[in-house]
């Protein structure tokens, strides 16, 4: 089919004055239930971990007939916590093939909830079968769903939102991710679903948001950009646009803005994952996105979110308060992320990212000192300056004192009460964990979702989300697996590693990351020197053989 390549001069400023209609807000809410489930996966094992650890010990003995050793248990639990990242890697690689097929963005979100329901039912049934393996397999399946859902939701929201709302709406996935973490922590309390009898329902809770999202998304509009550019259906795109923004809008202006990108897409067709990696003209954008996605888990947030309860216990916070400390951190995470959503289009992406990472580095410096003092200045169990220097912590966190009392059943809880003179240091640690979470939530938490959607045109966007998401899930898995082992070996010094990552990332952001607020996709391309070519040729560094028809690798 012959295409009209003549350019029409149209004032596109009206496309940057879109409104948040009721239907658009509802689409945002429903699409964000995918990231909500991802957040739930991150936090669901944190609060009830002692109950689940006892189940693991019982299940292991029931299956293998031997007790689970301490080192074996640390490795097995670390694998359980981080195994969803392996599934997430697979899921993020499915983003391109699924969204680029007949499914599009909308039906991809609907169909992948079958994975969510399957994983939830497996974990729900693990207690009946006395099988910890079912939890591991279920979390792996949930990871596949989470990896795909997170990226598809980000793509969908970037495409349905007008430019002036793209930043605020673009922060919705991380907002709902943090809400998912908080909900999992609240439901994980022993008084709710974190008890010995009710924890299977805690792990099976995914069914509710999965069914809600699929049943509602079936009746919501597809992304107008996807309909126009990927499916080449301008009439369907107009109908979706009217539904999302209302009949009063100037449809021609919005359509022209999308067509302008579409015309440039004809010069730069859809790209495969390997083609994007090889592209010289898109390499700066890709490098920025990958490093920022890697910076999320390697900055230490994965360790905080996976193991905050155990970190508080290590810091000296009484066990009865550590769960509530974790929930408090989760609540502050939500509030700070919402605050970021409200200011991101005013303060800008780069400023929030830069200041956030700088404060995170400072917080880890202080945490290293406070946790180090807790470990070495005074502790109740197992340190030379402690109350019970010969004690040993068991798998449940109790201090067993066979050498001190001669009675192997005597623990700290049965000993005479004692007031720790350095208890204030433990609460100082909590303060800086909270400061760290606030800094992460306003910067490094939401910004990667926004800039990945903004820095690439339609053809390269799926591959960019695949690469960024894959890098993020691999890094999350590494941190989730290695952190408890490092914490057991070098204690508070583990946080110096995270501090160093934050310092390096701060320097990189200051030097290399451009500001993208209130800019169209075409404006952002020009920041990297990718100019329109009137000849219709692809940008320098991208050859025709880099493109694909239906192949993603």
C-alpha positions in Angstrom: 0.0 0.0 0.0 1.3 3.4 -1.0 1.7 5.8 2.0 1.5 9.5 1.9 4.8 10.8 3.1 3.9 14.5 2.9 4.2 16.3 6.2 1.3 18.4 7.4 2.1 21.4 9.7 -0.1 21.0 12.7 0.1 22.7 16.1 0.5 19.7 18.4 0.4 21.8 21.6 -3.2 20.8 22.2 -2.0 17.2 22.6 -0.1 18.2 25.7 -3.3 19.5 27.5 -5.1 16.2 27.9 -7.5 15.6 30.8 -7.7 12.7 33.3 -11.2 11.4 32.5 -13.0 8.8 34.6 -12.4 6.1 32.1 -8.7 6.9 31.7 -8.4 6.8 35.5 -10.2 3.5 35.6 -7.9 2.1 32.9 -4.9 3.2 35.0 -6.3 1.5 38.1 -7.0 -1.8 36.3 -3.8 -2.0 34.4 -1.8 -1.3 37.6 -3.2 -4.4 39.2 -0.4 -6.3 37.4 2.4 -4.3 39.1 0.3 -4.7 42.3 0.7 -8.4 42.1 4.5 -8.0 41.5 4.7 -5.9 44.7 2.7 -8.6 46.6 5.2 -11.2 45.5 8.1 -9.1 46.8 6.7 -8.6 50.3 4.5 -11.6 51.0 7.3 -13.8 52.6 8.8 -11.0 54.7 6.5 -10.7 57.8 5.4 -14.4 58.2 8.8 -15.8 57.5 9.2 -17.5 60.9 5.9 -19.4 60.4 6.9 -20.4 56.8 10.4 -21.4 58.0 8.9 -23.8 60.5 6.8 -25.3 57.7 9.9 -25.6 55.5 11.6 -27.6 58.3 8.6 -29.8 58.8 8.1 -30.4 55.1 11.8 -31.1 54.5 11.9 -33.7 57.3 8.6 -35.2 56.1 10.0 -35.7 52.5 13.7 -36.5 53.2 13.6 -37.9 56.7 16.4 -35.7 58.0 16.6 -32.4 59.7 17.3 -29.3 57.6 20.7 -27.8 58.6 21.3 -24.1 59.3 23.4 -23.4 56.2 21.1 -25.5 54.0 18.1 -23.6 55.3 19.7 -20.2 54.6 20.3 -21.3 51.0 16.9 -22.9 50.5 15.1 -19.8 52.0 17.2 -17.5 49.9 16.3 -19.5 46.8 12.6 -19.3 47.7 12.7 -15.6 48.2 14.6 -14.9 45.0 13.3 -17.6 42.6 10.5 -15.5 41.3 13.2 -13.4 39.6 14.1 -16.3 37.4 10.5 -16.4 36.3 10.5 -12.7 36.0 13.4 -12.9 33.5 11.4 -15.2 31.3 8.3 -13.1 31.7 10.1 -9.9 30.7 11.4 -11.6 27.5 7.8 -12.5 26.6 6.7 -8.8 26.5 7.8 -8.2 22.9 6.4 -11.4 21.4 3.0 -11.1 23.2 2.4 -7.3 22.8 3.5 -7.3 19.2 1.2 -10.2 18.3 -2.6 -10.1 17.8 -3.0 -9.8 21.6 -1.7 -6.3 21.8 -1.3 -4.6 25.2 -4.9 -5.2 26.5 -5.3 -8.9 25.8 -1.8 -9.6 26.9 -2.7 -8.3 30.4 -5.9 -10.4 30.3 -4.3 -13.7 29.3 -1.2 -13.7 31.5 -3.4 -13.7 34.6 -3.9 -17.4 33.9 -0.3 -17.8 35.2 -1.1 -15.8 38.3 -4.1 -18.0 39.2 -2.0 -21.1 38.5 0.9 -20.0 40.7 -1.5 -18.9 43.5 -3.3 -22.3 43.6 0.0 -24.2 43.7 1.1 -22.2 46.8 -2.3 -22.4 48.4 -2.2 -26.2 48.2 1.4 -26.6 49.5 0.3 -27.0 53.1 -2.2 -29.8 52.3 0.5 -31.7 50.4 3.2 -30.8 53.0 5.4 -29.7 50.1 7.7 -26.6 50.2 8.6 -27.3 46.6 5.0 -26.2 45.6 5.8 -22.8 47.0 9.0 -22.6 45.0 7.3 -23.6 41.8 4.4 -21.3 42.5 6.7 -18.3 43.0 8.5 -19.1 39.8 5.2 -19.1 37.9 4.2 -15.9 39.6 7.6 -14.4 38.5 6.8 -15.1 34.9 3.5 -13.2 35.3 5.1 -10.4 37.3 7.9 -9.9 34.7 5.5 -9.6 31.8 2.7 -7.7 33.6 5.0 -5.0 35.0 6.4 -4.1 31.5 3.1 -4.4 29.6 1.3 -2.2 32.1 4.1 0.4 31.8 3.8 0.3 28.0 0.0 0.5 28.1 0.0 3.5 30.5 2.7 5.4 28.6 0.6 5.0 25.4 -2.9 5.9 26.7 -1.8 9.0 28.6 -1.4 12.4 27.0 2.1 14.0 27.2 1.2 16.4 30.0 0.0 13.4 32.2 2.5 10.9 31.1 4.9 11.4 34.0 2.2 11.2 36.7 0.4 8.2 35.1 3.8 6.6 34.4 4.5 6.5 38.1 1.3 4.4 38.7 3.0 1.0 38.3 5.6 1.7 41.0 2.8 3.2 43.2 0.7 0.1 42.9 3.9 -2.1 43.3 4.5 -0.4 46.7 0.8 -0.8 47.6 1.1 -4.5 46.8 4.1 -4.7 49.1 2.2 -3.0 51.9 -0.9 -5.1 51.5 1.2 -8.3 51.6 2.9 -7.1 54.9 -0.5 -6.2 56.5 -2.1 -9.5 55.5 1.0 -11.3 56.7 0.5 -10.3 60.3 -0.3 -13.2 62.5 -3.6 -11.7 63.5 -4.8 -11.7 59.9 -3.4 -14.3 57.5 0.1 -14.9 58.8 -0.8 -17.6 61.3 0.0 -21.3 61.2 -3.5 -22.1 60.0 -4.1 -19.2 57.5 -0.9 -18.6 55.7 -2.0 -20.7 52.6 -4.7 -18.1 52.0 -2.0 -15.4 52.2 -0.1 -17.1 49.4 -3.3 -17.7 47.4 -4.5 -14.1 47.6 -3.3 -13.4 44.0 -6.5 -14.9 42.6 -8.5 -11.8 43.7 -6.6 -9.1 41.8 -5.9 -11.4 38.8 -9.6 -12.2 38.3 -10.6 -8.5 38.9 -8.1 -7.3 36.3 -9.0 -9.8 33.6 -12.7 -9.4 34.0 -12.5 -5.6 33.8 -9.8 -5.2 31.2 -11.9 -7.2 28.6 -14.2 -4.2 28.4 -11.7 -1.4 28.4 -10.1 0.2 25.3 -6.8 -0.8 23.8 -4.0 1.7 23.6 -4.8 4.1 20.7 -1.1 4.1 19.7 -1.1 0.3 19.5 -4.2 0.3 17.4 -2.8 3.0 15.0 0.8 2.0 14.8 1.0 -1.7 15.5 -2.4 -2.8 14.1 -2.8 -0.1 11.4 -6.4 0.6 12.4 -7.0 4.4 12.5 -10.7 4.1 13.0 -10.3 1.9 16.1 -7.6 4.2 17.3 -10.0 7.2 17.0 -12.8 5.3 18.9 -10.4 4.4 21.7 -9.1 8.0 21.9 -12.6 9.4 22.2 -13.4 6.9 25.0 -10.3 7.8 26.9 -10.3 11.6 26.4 -13.9 12.4 25.6 -15.7 13.4 22.4 -14.9 17.1 22.9 -11.2 16.8 22.1 -9.7 17.7 18.8 -9.1 14.2 17.5 -7.1 15.4 14.5 -4.4 16.9 16.8 -4.0 13.7 18.8 -4.1 11.5 15.7 -1.5 13.8 14.1 0.8 13.5 17.1 0.6 9.7 16.9 1.0 9.8 13.1 4.1 11.9 13.4 5.6 9.2 15.4 4.2 6.6 13.0 5.9 8.3 10.0 9.2 8.2 11.8 8.5 4.6 12.7 8.4 3.9 9.0 12.0 5.1 8.8 12.8 3.1 11.9 10.7 -0.1 11.9 10.1 -2.4 14.8 13.3 -3.7 16.2 14.2 -7.0 17.7 16.0 -7.4 21.0 19.4 -8.1 19.3 18.9 -5.2 16.8 18.3 -2.7 19.6 21.5 -3.9 21.4 23.4 -3.5 18.1 22.0 -0.1 17.2 24.6 2.7 17.6 22.1 5.5 17.5 20.0 4.0 20.3 22.8 2.8 22.4 23.0 5.9 24.7 19.3 5.5 25.6 19.6 1.8 26.1 22.7 2.2 28.3 20.9 4.7 30.5 17.8 2.6 30.9 19.7 -0.6 31.6 21.9 1.0 34.2 19.0 2.7 36.0 17.0 -0.6 36.0 20.1 -2.4 37.4 20.6 0.4 39.9 17.2 -0.4 41.5 18.1 -3.7 43.1 21.8 -3.2 43.4 21.2 0.0 45.3 20.0 -2.2 48.1 16.2 -1.8 48.0 15.8 -5.5 47.2 17.5 -6.4 50.5 15.5 -3.9 52.4 12.2 -5.1 51.0 12.9 -8.8 51.1 14.5 -8.9 54.6 13.5 -5.8 56.5 12.0 -7.8 59.4 15.3 -9.7 59.9 17.3 -6.4 59.5 15.2 -4.8 62.3 15.8 -7.9 64.5 19.5 -7.7 63.8 19.5 -4.0 64.6 18.1 -4.9 68.0 14.4 -4.0 67.6 12.3 -6.2 69.8 10.6 -9.1 67.9 7.1 -8.0 68.8 7.7 -4.7 67.1 9.8 -5.7 64.1 6.7 -6.7 62.0 5.1 -3.4 62.6 8.3 -1.6 61.7 8.2 -3.5 58.4 4.6 -2.4 57.8 5.5 1.2 58.7 8.3 1.1 56.1 5.8 -0.2 53.5 3.3 2.5 54.3 6.0 5.3 54.0 7.1 3.7 50.7 3.6 4.1 49.3 3.2 7.7 50.5 6.5 8.7 49.1 5.8 7.1 45.8 2.5 8.9 45.6 4.3 12.2 46.4 6.7 11.4 43.6 3.8 10.9 41.2 2.5 14.4 42.1 5.8 16.2 41.6 7.5 14.3 38.9 6.2 16.5 36.1 7.2 19.7 38.0 10.5 18.7 39.5 11.7 16.6 36.6 12.9 13.1 36.2 16.7 13.8 36.5 16.4 16.0 39.6 14.4 13.4 41.5 16.7 10.6 40.4 19.8 12.5 41.3 18.8 13.7 44.8 17.1 10.4 45.6 20.2 8.3 44.9 22.5 10.8 46.8 20.3 10.5 49.9 20.3 6.7 49.6 24.1 6.6 49.6 24.2 8.8 52.7 21.6 6.6 54.5 23.6 3.5 53.9 26.7 5.2 55.3 24.8 5.9 58.5 23.2 2.4 58.5 26.6 0.8 58.3 27.7 2.6 61.4 24.5 2.1 63.4 24.2 -1.6 62.6 27.9 -2.1 63.1 27.6 -0.6 66.6 24.6 -2.8 67.3 26.7 -5.9 66.3 29.9 -5.0 68.2 29.1 -2.4 70.9 26.4 -4.4 72.6 24.1 -7.3 71.8 22.2 -9.8 73.9 23.4 -12.9 72.2 26.6 -14.2 70.6 29.0 -11.2 70.8 31.9 -10.6 73.2 30.4 -7.4 74.7 26.9 -8.9 74.9 24.8 -10.1 77.8 25.1 -13.7 76.6 28.5 -13.9 74.9 28.3 -17.7 74.5 24.8 -17.8 73.2 23.8 -19.0 69.7 20.8 -17.8 67.7 18.6 -20.6 66.5 16.6 -20.6 63.2 13.7 -18.9 65.0 15.8 -16.0 66.3 15.9 -17.2 69.9 19.2 -17.2 71.8 20.1 -20.7 73.1 22.4 -20.6 76.1 23.8 -24.1 76.8 27.2 -22.9 77.8 25.9 -20.1 80.0 23.3 -22.1 82.0 23.9 -25.7 81.3 20.3 -25.9 80.2 19.9 -26.1 76.3 16.2 -25.1 76.6 17.0 -21.7 78.3 16.6 -18.8 76.0 16.5 -15.0 76.2 12.8 -15.1 76.6 13.0 -17.2 79.8 15.9 -15.2 81.2 15.5 -12.2 83.6 14.6 -9.0 81.8 17.3 -6.6 81.0 17.4 -3.1 79.5 19.7 -2.6 76.6 21.6 0.7 77.2 22.1 1.2 73.5 18.5 0.5 72.4 18.4 4.0 70.9 20.9 2.9 68.2 18.4 0.3 67.0 15.7 3.0 66.5 18.2 5.3 64.8 18.7 2.4 62.3 14.9 2.4 61.7 14.9 6.1 61.0 17.6 5.8 58.3 15.9 2.8 56.7 12.8 5.1 56.5 14.9 7.9 55.0 16.4 5.5 52.5 12.9 4.2 51.5 11.6 7.8 51.0 14.6 8.7 48.8 14.2 5.5 46.8 10.4 6.0 46.4 10.7 9.5 45.0 13.5 8.8 42.6 15.0 5.4 41.7 11.7 3.6 42.3 9.3 5.2 39.7 11.7 7.0 37.3 12.9 3.8 35.4 9.4 3.0 34.4 8.9 6.6 33.0 12.1 7.1 31.1 12.0 3.6 29.5 8.6 4.5 28.0 9.8 8.0 27.0 13.3 7.4 25.5 12.2 5.0 22.7 9.8 5.2 19.8 7.1 2.7 19.3 9.2 0.2 17.3 12.0 -0.1 19.9 9.9 0.3 23.0 9.0 -3.4 23.5 12.6 -4.5 23.1 13.7 -1.8 25.5 11.3 -2.9 28.2 12.4 -6.5 27.6 16.1 -5.7 28.1 15.5 -3.4 31.1 13.1 -5.8 32.8 15.4 -8.7 32.2 18.3 -6.8 33.7 16.2 -5.8 36.7 15.0 -9.3 37.5 18.5 -10.8 37.2 19.8 -8.2 39.6 16.9 -8.7 42.0 17.6 -12.5 42.0 21.3 -11.9 42.7 20.6 -9.6 45.6 17.8 -11.8 47.1 20.1 -14.8 46.9 23.4 -13.3 48.1 22.3 -10.7 50.7 21.4 -13.1 53.6 24.7 -15.0 53.0 26.7 -11.8 53.0 24.8 -10.5 56.0 25.7 -13.7 57.9 29.4 -13.4 56.9 30.2 -9.7 57.1 27.2 -8.2 58.9 26.7 -4.5 58.6 29.6 -4.1 56.1 27.2 -5.5 53.5 25.6 -2.1 53.3 28.9 -0.5 52.2 28.6 -2.4 48.9 25.2 -0.8 48.3 26.5 2.6 49.3 29.2 2.3 46.7 26.7 1.4 44.0 24.6 4.4 44.9 27.6 6.7 44.7 28.5 5.4 41.2 24.9 5.6 40.0 24.7 9.2 41.3 27.7 10.2 39.3 26.3 8.5 36.2 22.9 10.2 36.5 24.6 13.6 36.9 26.8 13.2 33.8 24.7 11.1 31.4 21.0 11.2 32.1 19.1 14.0 30.3 15.9 15.7 31.5 12.8 14.5 29.6 9.9 16.2 31.4 7.2 17.9 29.2 8.9 16.6 26.0 7.3 14.6 23.2 8.9 11.4 22.0 10.4 13.2 19.1 11.9 15.9 21.3 13.6 13.3 23.4 15.1 11.6 20.4 16.7 14.9 19.4 18.3 15.1 22.9 20.4 12.1 21.8 21.1 13.4 18.3 18.6 11.3 16.5 17.2 13.7 13.9 14.5 13.3 11.3 15.8 12.5 7.9 13.7 13.9 5.0 15.1 11.2 2.7 13.2 8.6 4.7 16.4 6.7 5.6 16.8 5.1 9.0 18.9 6.9 11.6 22.6 6.4 11.4 23.7 3.1 13.0 20.5 1.2 12.2 20.5 -0.9 9.0 17.5 -2.5 7.4 18.6 -6.0 8.3 18.2 -5.0 12.0 14.4 -5.1 11.7 12.0 -7.9 12.1 8.6 -8.9 10.9 7.5 -11.4 13.6 10.8 -12.4 15.1 11.9 -11.0 18.5 15.4 -12.4 18.7 
